[in-house]
């Protein structure tokens, strides 16, 4: 850090301290330029059929780059969080941009030379590091700029991650149809993706700023905010945070909320088709695709709307809604069966909006419990709950659906057991949320230590 | 202690153009994605 010279110094945290004229409303678009780009990961499925046909791959093999990417997202967020806190958001966004774009460029080379391992290494390993570092890069900065509305601020960024797939899915499909779906066409598509995403994300690198240490919004007093029982003015380091029961309770809450959401998201299209297969008006393939689109919209909107609502009603209450009302909505689906499609759709939309909201509200919950000192790094560690749920949710729902099908069941009966399991998981999550209390002061940083860290950052400048 | 609203007084106009550009930079692709999504969504009600 101390030896950085020339252009590399541009990335230093000290070079990103905002001048007095800077507007905090310039920071959310900087965050969005990263999250909208890396959210492309969820549109990987667009590339699967052309890769399979042009390189002769199986479905399992063509999913490898995405799966490795998600594993690397979890690992790099968990282990890179401390580096992100130390080096600042511009460094993190730059690393994310380089890794994510290089991933596409390596993939282009891999497809052009028919070396599929290069696609797995490029998009999955290198690009996956870009996903993890990019995901956590703006969180801590946004919370520091918006201490009065942390839920709204992180909700905007994390909504961007949901929105990234909405942009990439039609855009990538359009590009493949223009360039062709042979190896040359796919390689050109990857090449353009790498270049365009590098340009798009560079806006975030250039624009992001951290507030001066003594900055606060007008009219906002930390002590008044901390008068609310679950909000602290103290700071907890990432090292201490992972020793507290609150961290593990919140880990469980996130894991179970995500598992319950994935339960529907994973099987949305076959689920609505199976549910109403024996009804007078069966669901067409087009309507099922529309249902999946509606769930994506609910997932994305929930990230912003519910996370912003948590600023008003408090984080604990918000998770009571996600987990408690979520369990009730699952119960309605289980009991109503194929009674009413609009009722089924409304319940599924509610569940998916809570799924998205759960992701977006968690950084603000962490800030309430552990302070903003190393909230980005703590958030990174907590994202291992996402990786776990990403494996757990599909496993449960697919295994049970297969078992029920083998037992000769059809219609809603295929999913009834899964739905009751999801309700059970949400109830456990609800109890875990109820057990969350303010962090004991023995874990708090001494004020001198926090000041020394801030001074250290200035010296690095 | 530095206390401000969103910007220092009298400096709002300096960043108005940058704010518009920055929000358009992310807003236009996002609007494209939402537009494509809504097009697909209509199939739920027409299909």
Interface residues (C-beta under 8 A of the other chain):
Chain A: X20 X21 X22 X23 X24 X25 X26 X29 X30 X32 X33 X36 X160 X163 X166 X167 X168 X169 X170 X171 X200 X203 X207 X212 X214 X215 X216 X217 X218 X219 X284 X285 X286 X287 X289 X290 X291 X293 X294 X296 X297 X345
Chain B: X1 X2 X3 X4 X5 X6 X7 X8 X11 X12 X14 X15 X18 X19 X22 X23 X25 X26 X29 X30 X32 X33 X34 X36 X37 X38 X40 X41 X42 X43 X44 X45 X46 X47
